[in-house]
Amino acid sequence: MPTIAIVGVGPSLGFSIAKVFGSQGFTVALISRNKTKLDHLVGELADLGIAAAAFPADVSRRTRRDLRGRRSNQR
């Protein structure tokens, strides 16, 4: 089964994208900062028969390792 990851999902556009792809047979991975809201959206998708999972993360924050690697690549 194909999977789609939607980063920065919210109750409007991201959720609509999840419904469209989910209804086409995709498993949906929802990524956003707020776990409570993600869990709610996963529940709504499950009610529609769409397989989905929540992954709380802040993709706007870089880790120290990311920054270290970037600095060494710029030399």
Sequence and secondary structure as in RCSB ss.txt:
>XXXX:A:sequence
MPTIAIVGVGPSLGFSIAKVFGSQGFTVALISRNKTKLDHLVGELADLGIAAAAFPADVSRRTRRDLRGRRSNQR
>XXXX:A:secstr
  EEEEET  TTHHHHHHHHHHHTT EEEEEES HHHHHHHHHHHHHTT  EEEEE  TTS  HHHHHHHHHHT 
